[in-house]
Each structure stands twice: as C-alpha cells, then as structure tokens.
Amino acid sequence: MSLSRQAQLLAGLLGFTAVIMAAVGSHLVTLPGQEAAMRSWQAANHMHLLHSVALLALSALSRNEALPLLRWAAWSWAGGVILFSGSIYVELLLNLPGNGGIAPVGGSLLILGWVLLGIGSARART
C-alpha cells in the first residue's frame, strides 16, 4: 500500500476515534471538581485530532514514494497519538494514578514526526 493511502487510512481511523473520544470526554469527564482531568482530556483530544489532520495533509505530500522519512513521520505520529492520547484516556477513564511515563514517550514521538516531516520535505525532489 502506498504511503499516501496508508496516511489516509491512519488519518481516517485517528480522526474517527478523536471525535468519539471528544464525545466520551464531554460525557464522562465533566464531574464537578474534575477541572484538571478535563484539561488533560482536552489536551489529549486536541493532539489526537490535530495529528489526524496532519496525517491527512501528509498524504497529499507523499505522492513521491521516494520519501521514506515521510513514512516514518506518519508512523511516528500514529504511535505518538496512541501512546500520548491513549495513555491519558486510559488513565482518566480507569481512574489510574499517573500513566507510568507513557505520555511523554508518545509526546516525543509526535515531536519526532514533525522533525521527520521537515527533514523529509527538505530532501524531497521537486
């Protein structure tokens, strides 16, 4: 499967789940006194949806299959969303204290994806 189609598939799946998790958060994480939990949920959902859209944009850039760094950027973002947003969702839904350091790993993958996008795009042939 081409990088463009992979990125589109990932964007669709992540976008779909981002909207579902926004709805879940609006119904389950709105108890009085839970403002900090709601801010965490919203941050996770914001990163989730933002990187879903970024993957969709990446699919348009990836017509040139000679850009392996863009493939790594796509998978870095997907893994980052799963680890960053997913760990926050699980922590809040299951009322678990802390996320065991998983969210920072996911955040690092999100950052790495942007770095890979920049390097890959700079190396792209026009």
ChimeraX attribute file (.defattr): number of C-alpha atoms within 10 A of each C-alpha:
attribute: neighborCount
match mode: 1-to-1
recipient: residues
	/A:1	5
	/A:2	13
	/A:3	23
	/A:4	23
	/A:5	15
	/A:6	18
	/A:7	26
	/A:8	21
	/A:9	16
	/A:10	22
	/A:11	25
	/A:12	16
	/A:13	13
	/A:14	22
	/A:15	20
	/A:16	13
	/A:17	16
	/A:18	23
	/A:19	14
	/A:20	13
	/A:21	21
	/A:22	18
	/A:23	12
	/A:24	15
	/A:25	19
	/A:26	14
	/A:27	10
	/A:28	12
	/A:29	20
	/A:30	13
	/A:31	11
	/A:32	6
	/A:33	8
	/A:34	11
	/A:35	12
	/A:36	10
	/A:37	20
	/A:38	18
	/A:39	12
	/A:40	17
	/A:41	24
	/A:42	20
	/A:43	14
	/A:44	24
	/A:45	25
	/A:46	15
	/A:47	18
	/A:48	26
	/A:49	22
	/A:50	16
	/A:51	26
	/A:52	28
	/A:53	17
	/A:54	15
	/A:55	28
	/A:56	21
	/A:57	15
	/A:58	22
	/A:59	23
	/A:60	14
	/A:61	17
	/A:62	22
	/A:63	13
	/A:64	15
	/A:65	13
	/A:66	14
	/A:67	19
	/A:68	15
	/A:69	19
	/A:70	30
	/A:71	23
	/A:72	17
	/A:73	26
	/A:74	30
	/A:75	19
	/A:76	22
	/A:77	28
	/A:78	25
	/A:79	19
	/A:80	27
	/A:81	27
	/A:82	21
	/A:83	23
	/A:84	28
	/A:85	28
	/A:86	22
	/A:87	22
	/A:88	24
	/A:89	23
	/A:90	12
	/A:91	17
	/A:92	20
	/A:93	15
	/A:94	9
	/A:95	10
	/A:96	12
	/A:97	8
	/A:98	12
	/A:99	17
	/A:100	10
	/A:101	11
	/A:102	17
	/A:103	21
	/A:104	15
	/A:105	14
	/A:106	23
	/A:107	21
	/A:108	15
	/A:109	23
	/A:110	24
	/A:111	16
	/A:112	17
	/A:113	25
	/A:114	18
	/A:115	15
	/A:116	19
	/A:117	22
	/A:118	15
	/A:119	15
	/A:120	20
	/A:121	16
	/A:122	10
	/A:123	12
	/A:124	17
	/A:125	9
	/A:126	6
